[in-house]
């Protein structure tokens, strides 16, 4: 073995050990984590839902795709756009009390409750996303769990019925305006919005919705503020919610919530294939 190959092997081993060390810090120490400077305050899934029920405000959520987009990469839902990336980074850095911000709870807590597919993803990919959040999030704010809206496909818990009953209560007696990709509801059988007073669906692009940002924003502004404006438009939802919340609207980035409730009611098996299909654009 050459000197260069030996050094390369040692470098790769060191990289692996560093990743394992980082993983163990969050996986096993969890709530007893002594590395306070290396964590963010994030409510778990149940506490997130309880907060939204008791103190409803506008909210938007940041997952892996949003972080990739901020870092200059195109994703399945949206080609890279510098303006959208700047808006999302601003949202993460601010401490606006009128807007809840969601980030991934399990980047800073144990992954043991996740589905096998999601747990594997987190184990292998968490560190760069966690490092990004530690660098760019506001340490003075409390974040909500970004994936509270996809609890079934995300986790391996057995008791979902009470959770989804509470999810549906978010919409009870609400007048909903739902901006969604045109095919999002084409295969959905079970209605998570069934307790709403009224529902209006507005079809928008399945991909690259930010190209129509101004049109969607102005359309949303045409509704009175006793409506809840719901968005299922990928990263563009973050920019829309952020702006509308500043203007006094109640705006929610609900993402995969309708699909997730439908998957729960259908009892869809959480295979790798089904999970990948669930997260893909409609």
SVG drawing of the C-alpha trace seen along z (x, -y; Angstrom):
<svg xmlns="http://www.w3.org/2000/svg" viewBox="-69 -44 73 46">
<polyline fill="none" stroke="black" stroke-width="0.4" points="0.0,0.0 1.5,-3.4 2.0,-6.2 -0.7,-8.2 -3.2,-5.4 -2.5,-4.8 -3.1,-8.5 -6.3,-8.5 -7.5,-5.4 -6.7,-7.1 -8.5,-10.2 -11.6,-8.2 -11.5,-6.4 -11.2,-9.7 -14.2,-11.0 -16.2,-8.0 -15.3,-8.1 -16.2,-11.8 -19.6,-11.1 -20.2,-8.3 -19.2,-10.6 -21.6,-13.3 -24.4,-10.8 -24.0,-9.3 -24.0,-12.7 -27.6,-13.3 -28.8,-9.7 -27.9,-8.4 -27.6,-11.5 -30.8,-13.0 -32.7,-15.0 -29.7,-14.7 -27.4,-16.3 -24.7,-18.3 -23.7,-20.0 -26.1,-22.9 -24.2,-25.0 -24.6,-22.4 -28.4,-22.2 -31.5,-24.2 -34.8,-24.2 -37.4,-22.3 -40.8,-21.1 -41.6,-17.5 -44.4,-16.4 -47.1,-16.3 -46.1,-19.6 -46.0,-21.2 -49.6,-20.1 -50.8,-21.2 -49.2,-24.6 -50.9,-25.1 -54.3,-24.1 -54.0,-26.3 -52.2,-29.3 -52.8,-29.2 -50.4,-31.4 -49.0,-31.3 -46.3,-28.6 -43.9,-27.3 -41.6,-24.4 -38.0,-23.7 -36.8,-20.2 -33.9,-18.8 -35.1,-20.2 -35.3,-23.8 -31.8,-23.6 -30.5,-22.1 -32.2,-25.0 -30.7,-27.6 -27.3,-26.1 -27.7,-26.5 -29.1,-23.1 -32.3,-22.4 -34.7,-19.9 -37.6,-17.9 -40.2,-20.6 -38.3,-23.7 -35.3,-24.7 -32.8,-26.9 -33.8,-30.5 -31.5,-33.0 -34.4,-35.2 -36.3,-32.3 -33.2,-31.1 -32.6,-34.5 -36.1,-34.7 -35.9,-31.3 -32.6,-32.1 -34.0,-35.3 -37.0,-33.4 -34.7,-31.0 -32.6,-33.7 -35.4,-35.9 -37.2,-35.7 -40.7,-36.8 -43.1,-36.0 -46.1,-36.1 -44.8,-33.1 -43.9,-29.6 -40.9,-28.1 -40.5,-24.3 -37.2,-22.5 -36.5,-18.8 -36.7,-17.6 -34.8,-14.4 -31.6,-16.2 -31.2,-17.0 -32.9,-14.1 -33.0,-10.3 -34.1,-8.7 -35.4,-5.6 -39.1,-6.4 -38.7,-7.0 -39.7,-4.6 -36.8,-2.5 -36.5,-4.5 -36.4,-7.9 -34.1,-6.6 -31.6,-5.4 -31.7,-8.8 -31.1,-10.7 -28.3,-8.4 -26.4,-8.8 -27.2,-12.5 -28.0,-14.4 -24.7,-16.1 -24.4,-18.6 -28.1,-19.6 -27.6,-19.9 -24.5,-22.0 -26.4,-24.3 -29.2,-24.8 -26.8,-25.4 -25.1,-28.1 -28.2,-29.8 -31.1,-29.4 -31.9,-31.9 -30.8,-30.5 -33.3,-32.8 -36.4,-31.2 -38.3,-28.0 -38.9,-26.0 -41.7,-23.6 -41.2,-20.1 -41.2,-20.4 -42.5,-16.9 -45.5,-17.1 -47.7,-17.2 -46.4,-13.8 -46.4,-11.8 -47.6,-8.5 -45.1,-8.1 -42.3,-9.6 -42.6,-7.5 -43.1,-4.0 -45.5,-4.8 -48.5,-2.5 -51.1,-4.9 -52.0,-7.4 -55.7,-7.8 -55.7,-10.4 -53.0,-12.3 -54.9,-12.6 -58.1,-13.5 -56.2,-16.5 -54.8,-17.3 -58.3,-17.5 -59.2,-19.8 -56.8,-22.4 -59.3,-22.9 -62.5,-22.7 -64.9,-25.5 -62.3,-27.2 -62.8,-28.7 -60.0,-27.3 -58.4,-28.4 -56.0,-25.7 -53.4,-26.5 -52.0,-23.2 -50.2,-21.6 -52.9,-20.7 -52.5,-16.9 -52.1,-16.8 -55.7,-15.7 -56.2,-13.5 -55.7,-10.2 -56.7,-11.3 -59.7,-9.4 -59.8,-10.5 -60.3,-14.2 -58.2,-15.7 -60.2,-18.9 -63.6,-17.4 -64.2,-19.5 -63.7,-22.8 -66.6,-25.2 -65.7,-25.6 -63.0,-24.7 -61.9,-26.2 -59.1,-24.6 -56.9,-26.6 -54.7,-24.7 -51.2,-25.9 -48.0,-24.4 -46.8,-21.1 -43.2,-22.3 -41.4,-25.6 -44.3,-27.5 -42.0,-30.4 -42.3,-31.4 -45.9,-32.4 -45.1,-33.8 -46.5,-37.3 -49.6,-36.0 -50.3,-33.5 -49.6,-36.1 -51.9,-38.7 -54.6,-36.0 -54.3,-35.1 -54.5,-38.8 -58.0,-38.8 -59.5,-36.8 -60.6,-38.3 -58.6,-37.7 -61.2,-35.4 -59.9,-32.7 -57.0,-30.4 -54.7,-30.4 -53.2,-26.9 -50.3,-26.2 -49.0,-22.9 -46.5,-24.4 -43.1,-23.1 -40.5,-25.8 -42.6,-28.6 -45.0,-28.0 -42.4,-29.4 -42.1,-32.7 -45.9,-33.0 -46.6,-32.3 -43.8,-34.7 -45.2,-37.6 -48.8,-37.0 -48.1,-36.6 -46.5,-40.0 -49.7,-41.4 -51.9,-40.0 -53.2,-36.8 -53.3,-33.4 -51.3,-31.3 -50.2,-27.7 -47.5,-25.7 -49.2,-22.3 -47.1,-20.3 -47.8,-16.6 -50.5,-16.7 -53.4,-15.7 -51.4,-12.9 -50.2,-11.7 -53.7,-11.4 -54.9,-9.6 -51.9,-7.2 -52.8,-6.6 -56.4,-5.9 -55.5,-3.5 -52.9,-1.8 -50.2,-2.2 -47.2,0.0 -44.0,-2.1 -41.7,-0.3 -38.8,-2.2 -40.7,-2.4 -43.9,-3.7 -42.0,-6.2 -40.0,-7.5 -43.3,-7.8 -45.0,-9.6 -42.3,-12.4 -42.1,-12.7 -44.0,-15.6 -47.5,-14.7"/>
</svg>
